[in-house]
Every structure is written in C-alpha cells, then in structure tokens.
Amino acid sequence: MTTTRLQHHRIQPGPGQESVWDYPRPPRVERVDQRVTVEVDGQRVVDTTDVVRVLETSHPPVYYLPRGAFAPGVLQPARGRTHCEFKGEARYLSVGSAAGAAWYYPAPAPGYEALADRIAVYPGAMERCTVDGETVTAQAGDFYGGWITSRVVGPFKGEAGTWGW
C-alpha cells in the first residue's frame, strides 16, 4: 500500500488532536509538558513531567522517560538488541516482572541526543500507563511501542497488513 493511498484513509484530527500522518520521517524528538505515569506489578514505578516523545509518520508517539524517574531497582538488564536506522542501537530492560518491556539508546545517533539516559516502555506490557491522567492504549503488534491517547488519530502502523507502510 502506498503513502498516497493511505492518505486517502487518514483520519482527520479534531480540535486538540494530531494525526500521525502529519508526523515527520525521519522522526522528531520533542519535549512535552505532560505528566506520565507507569504501573507494573501493582505499583507505580514512574510519575514524571520530565518527558520527551518521538514522533514518526504513521506511529503513535513513543514516550521516553528519565532513567532516574523509575523506582529504584525496577529496571534490570534484559536480552536483546535492535538497530533503528535513525536513533542507533537499542538495548532492552525488564521493568519489574515485565521481561524485555523497555528499551534505551546507550549512545543515540546524532540528532537524537535528547534520548540519552531515557527509557521507553511498551505500554502493553505494563499494567497501566497514563498521559495527563488518560490511560494509554498500546500500539498494535509487538515491535513499535507507541502510546495511543484520545489526542492522536491514525490509522496506526502495527495492525496486520501494515508492515510495509
């Protein structure tokens, strides 16, 4: 499916919303004034307003939180590495009992230095993630880790048949 064809299916954002089809490629990192919480294993392990998000065409935002905002001892090294053509090599972490549920860039590529010492979590692997009090819906699939709220509209990459978008 081509981008032109997908644009026909783009959901028009309403007041206070943004479309993932207006996000750039390569992705953009931006600081946001939002409160983010993360809960796992029956406890709140993050509650911070020190938040950046990565915006990329067709993807819900991915929120990156300071390593120091996580409860002590909740992050543990996990197996696995991946490579992003833009951000560099990612390594994985477990968040409490959620194995491999977070990632970070130990040496972010040029242009993505704002991600240094920040952790992203897969919201679907957590009990609950919120942005400004709204519970997040996880992006479909097990690869991207986007955070869907009422403020963002798609269609979103991740559903079956969207790999080639």
C-alpha positions as CSV (number, residue, x, y, z in Angstrom):
1,M,0.0,0.0,0.0
2,T,1.5,3.4,-0.9
3,T,1.5,6.5,1.2
4,T,-0.7,8.2,-1.4
5,R,-3.3,5.5,-1.0
6,L,-3.0,5.6,2.8
7,Q,-3.5,9.4,2.9
8,H,-7.0,8.8,1.5
9,H,-7.7,6.8,4.7
10,R,-6.1,9.4,7.0
11,I,-8.4,10.2,9.9
12,Q,-9.0,13.9,10.1
13,P,-7.9,15.2,13.5
14,G,-10.5,17.1,15.5
15,P,-9.9,20.0,17.9
16,G,-6.9,19.3,20.2
17,Q,-5.9,16.2,18.2
18,E,-3.0,15.5,15.9
19,S,-2.7,13.0,13.1
20,V,0.3,10.5,13.0
21,W,0.3,11.2,9.2
22,D,1.5,14.7,9.9
23,Y,4.5,13.4,11.9
24,P,7.8,13.6,10.1
25,R,10.2,11.0,8.8
26,P,12.9,10.9,9.9
27,P,11.4,11.1,13.4
28,R,11.4,14.2,15.5
29,V,12.2,14.3,19.3
30,E,10.3,16.9,21.3
31,R,10.0,17.8,24.9
32,V,6.4,17.9,26.1
33,D,4.7,19.4,29.1
34,Q,2.7,16.3,30.2
35,R,2.6,14.1,33.3
36,V,3.3,10.4,32.6
37,T,2.8,7.5,34.9
38,V,3.7,3.8,34.6
39,E,2.4,1.0,36.7
40,V,3.6,-2.6,36.9
41,D,3.4,-5.4,39.5
42,G,0.8,-3.4,41.4
43,Q,2.9,-0.4,42.0
44,R,3.5,3.0,40.3
45,V,7.1,2.8,39.1
46,V,7.2,6.2,37.3
47,D,5.5,9.5,37.9
48,T,7.2,12.3,36.0
49,T,6.8,15.5,34.0
50,D,10.3,15.3,32.5
51,V,9.1,13.8,29.3
52,V,10.2,13.7,25.6
53,R,8.4,11.9,22.9
54,V,9.4,10.7,19.4
55,L,7.1,11.4,16.6
56,E,7.3,9.4,13.3
57,T,5.0,9.1,10.4
58,S,2.2,6.5,10.9
59,H,3.3,5.8,14.5
60,P,1.6,6.9,17.8
61,P,4.1,8.8,19.9
62,V,6.7,6.9,21.9
63,Y,7.4,8.5,25.3
64,Y,10.9,8.5,26.8
65,L,11.3,8.9,30.5
66,P,14.4,9.7,32.5
67,R,16.1,6.6,33.9
68,G,16.2,8.3,37.3
69,A,12.3,8.7,37.4
70,F,11.9,4.9,37.7
71,A,11.6,3.4,41.1
72,P,14.9,2.1,42.5
73,G,15.7,-1.5,41.4
74,V,12.7,-1.8,39.0
75,L,14.9,-1.7,35.8
76,Q,17.0,-4.8,35.1
77,P,19.1,-5.6,32.0
78,A,17.3,-7.9,29.5
79,R,18.5,-9.8,26.5
80,G,18.3,-8.3,23.0
81,R,19.4,-5.5,20.9
82,T,17.9,-3.9,17.8
83,H,19.0,-1.2,15.5
84,C,17.0,1.9,14.4
85,E,18.2,3.5,11.2
86,F,17.7,6.9,12.8
87,K,18.3,6.6,16.6
88,G,21.0,3.9,16.6
89,E,21.4,0.7,18.7
90,A,18.8,0.0,21.3
91,R,19.2,-2.3,24.3
92,Y,16.5,-3.8,26.4
93,L,15.4,-3.8,30.0
94,S,12.9,-5.6,32.1
95,V,10.6,-3.5,34.2
96,G,9.8,-5.4,37.3
97,S,8.3,-8.8,36.2
98,A,7.8,-7.5,32.6
99,A,10.7,-9.0,30.8
100,G,12.2,-7.0,27.9
101,A,9.4,-4.5,28.3
102,A,11.6,-1.3,27.9
103,W,14.4,-0.1,25.7
104,Y,17.0,2.7,25.6
105,Y,19.8,4.0,23.4
106,P,23.1,3.9,25.2
107,A,24.7,6.1,22.5
108,P,21.9,7.8,20.5
109,A,22.8,8.8,16.9
110,P,23.4,12.5,16.1
111,G,20.1,14.4,16.2
112,Y,18.7,12.1,18.9
113,E,21.0,13.0,21.8
114,A,17.9,14.1,23.9
115,L,17.2,10.3,24.3
116,A,20.4,9.7,26.3
117,D,19.6,8.4,29.8
118,R,15.9,8.0,28.8
119,I,13.9,4.8,28.8
120,A,10.8,3.9,26.7
121,V,8.4,1.2,27.8
122,Y,5.9,-0.9,25.8
123,P,2.6,0.2,27.3
124,G,1.0,-3.1,26.5
125,A,3.5,-4.8,28.8
126,M,2.6,-2.6,31.7
127,E,-0.5,-2.7,33.9
128,R,-1.2,0.9,33.1
129,C,0.4,3.9,31.5
130,T,-1.1,7.4,31.6
131,V,-0.5,10.7,29.9
132,D,-2.1,13.6,31.8
133,G,-4.3,11.2,33.6
134,E,-5.6,9.4,30.5
135,T,-5.0,5.7,30.3
136,V,-2.9,4.8,27.2
137,T,-3.8,2.2,24.6
138,A,-0.9,0.3,23.3
139,Q,0.0,0.4,19.6
140,A,-0.9,-3.0,18.0
141,G,1.8,-5.5,17.4
142,D,4.9,-6.2,19.5
143,F,7.5,-4.1,17.7
144,Y,6.9,-0.3,17.9
145,G,5.7,0.6,21.4
146,G,3.6,3.6,20.6
147,W,1.2,5.2,23.1
148,I,-2.3,5.9,21.8
149,T,-4.4,8.6,23.6
150,S,-7.5,10.5,22.5
151,R,-5.2,13.3,21.3
152,V,-3.8,11.2,18.4
153,V,-5.5,9.7,15.4
154,G,-4.4,7.2,12.7
155,P,-4.6,4.8,11.1
156,F,-1.6,3.5,13.0
157,K,1.1,1.2,11.8
158,G,1.2,-2.1,13.7
159,E,-2.0,-3.8,12.7
160,A,-1.9,-6.8,10.5
161,G,-1.0,-5.8,6.9
162,T,0.7,-2.5,7.8
163,W,4.3,-3.7,7.9
164,G,5.1,-2.2,4.5
165,W,3.7,1.2,5.2
